[in-house]
Amino acid sequence: MVARSSEVRPTAVRRSASPGAVGRRGRRAGRLTGLGFGGAALLVLLTGCDVGAAFGGFGWPQGGITPESRRMYDLWIASCIAALVVGVFVWGLIFWCVVRYRKRGNELPVQTRYNLPMEFLYTIAPVLVVAVLFYYTAVVQTDVVKTTNNPDVTVEVVAFKWNWQFNYRDGQGVDANTTASVLGTSEVIPILVLPSNRSIRFEETSKDVIHSFWVPEMLFKRDVMPGSIRNVFEVSSLESEGAYVGRCAELCGSYHAFMNFELRVVSPENFARFLAAKQDGASTQDALTSIGEDPYAVTTKPFETRRTQDNFNQASTTAGAGS
Ligand SMILES: [Cu+2]
């Protein structure tokens, strides 16, 4: 009976059933698992040495100047490392299978079906990976869009085709008063002066169409909506003093690309002096000069619209005039 039943079994099955083969497989599986854990441990060690900087931020902009930007950056780097760990594991399995189970003859390989542990693994593992990524994304997002009741500075951002106005406010919401204002023109880039190491609340509103307030070093942009919608966001601190270019990141019309401004981060003392000078009626340029800052933007310049009489279509003007 035993002899008969062993005769109908495929050769490969008989081979795998031998205790020696099981031991070898066990050792191989152990080695693979060890390699996987070793690789993961190496990556964790490398994380301590700032993997992000070594790999150019994996495509994410570096040099953020707010705590929020650093949290988003860390989330991105951790997600990339997690993806790489999974990727290396899968690539390893693929190449191992290609070599281990390459065609050696005409014998049909073992046909494995209904391997419940494997099916369980490749159903549960992706769900776990997505759940972990979702959890950390939700935590970071909640932190980034969080607003507080008592920010140190509140500034109203007013966008219009194609420039910006920045109003320093004495409180929050539409009912607060503007205590000083900076307005951009076609000739002068508006400079938004803000203090370092203070929490800043931005309240956005548009006079016409949808714009988007974007300072690349904040690694954050938010649409500026017309009407009653008042988009609000906060940064808990601007950590590095300096000048940073700001842009409109929403295609808002012909001169959208020219809609730049400059964020100038100064010390809290200089900010107080700047604001006092503005409230005394000084121009933005004079107020900037009074605190030892460059009076004009240094990161961008007014664009040449080239809208002169010379390049204006005279023929169409004439035709238009007659109608
Ligand atoms: Cu715009």
Boltz pocket constraint, residues with backbone or C-beta under 6 A from the ligand:
constraints:
  - pocket:
      binder: B
      contacts: [[A, 159], [A, 160], [A, 210], [A, 211], [A, 212], [A, 248], [A, 249], [A, 250], [A, 251], [A, 252], [A, 256], [A, 259]]
      max_distance: 6.0
